[in-house]
Amino acid sequence: MISVVVPLLNEERTLETLYGEIAAALEPRGDEFEVVFVDDGSTDGSLGLLTRLHDEIPNIVVVHLRRNFGKAAALQAGFLEARGEIVITIDADLQDDPAEIPKLLAKLDEGFDLVSGWKTSRHDPLARRLFSRMFNWATGVVSGVRLHDVNCGLKAYRSDVLRGLRIYGELHRFIPVLAAYRGFRVAEIPVNHRPRAHGRSRYGPERYLRGFFDLLSVTFMGRYRHRPLHLFGGLGAFMGALGFVILTYLTVIWFWGHGIGHRPLLTLGVLLVVVGIQFISLGLLSELITSQHEERMDEHERIDRLVADVLR
């Protein structure tokens, strides 16, 4: 079973065409498939059209959200309803080409757990392409997961990747990063990108700014969620050591008869030592909270996060 999850908002004019293209891409393979349309609070006729398609076509699933909650919530709702062992995500605006789905599936067959599309020739405004390029570069530098197009809507997942994954806010951009941090194999392949035929883009520069803060959150959760003292303790130790060096220098020159009470360097040294101690204390408290959480987890749940396969 292959599940295709399609989040949408006011895409009435593209939905019927999109389903036809998805069916044309998957039917020759002979695999059973379903298409899960997630209506994220559309105000046009999208829901009515989807209801009609659902009545006519048995493998269409329609999920209707009460209002517009955002793409992350729509994807999460679709993942919960998807029954397939493999899950495909694709945007509803027809810019992602469903004909590329077999290429994603072939890459999964090579042993990867998540395959992300890479829009090598994007048909988007120049400003959006520039912001996207900077965002992808920053994501690679900060997270260590280097993809050319981390936010491409066309992706293929094994269902294991999505099990236990919780995305909210705008974390849908970083699913490949979250998957890589959990030990799954992530790959990227070039895919066709088409000009927008209907509607307008809902993405602006402000989304990339919010995305940068989400990137910091994802990186912290991925790298330091189970060892927060490594982050806070490292920062605290660096600041404390720098403050100690400054205060040692001031102590030496004080012994030689130089006044230090009027020096701003004294205030800086004391501040660095105090803030360093606070960071280390924060790291210890975070470790205490993390250890309590781990103790409350069921043993099977804890191991399930780590084990990829068991042969008996």
BELWO-V572307 format. One record per helix or strand of 3 or more residues. SS is the DSSP state (H for helix, E for strand). FROM is the first residue (numbers start at 0). LEN is the number of residues. If there is no record, write none. Layout:
ss=SS from=FROM len=LEN
ss=SS from=FROM len=LEN
This chain:
ss=E from=1 len=7
ss=H from=14 len=15
ss=E from=32 len=7
ss=H from=45 len=11
ss=E from=59 len=5
ss=H from=70 len=11
ss=E from=85 len=4
ss=H from=97 len=11
ss=E from=113 len=6
ss=H from=125 len=18
ss=E from=154 len=4
ss=H from=158 len=4
ss=H from=170 len=11
ss=E from=185 len=6
ss=H from=204 len=20
ss=H from=227 len=28
ss=H from=263 len=33
ss=H from=298 len=6
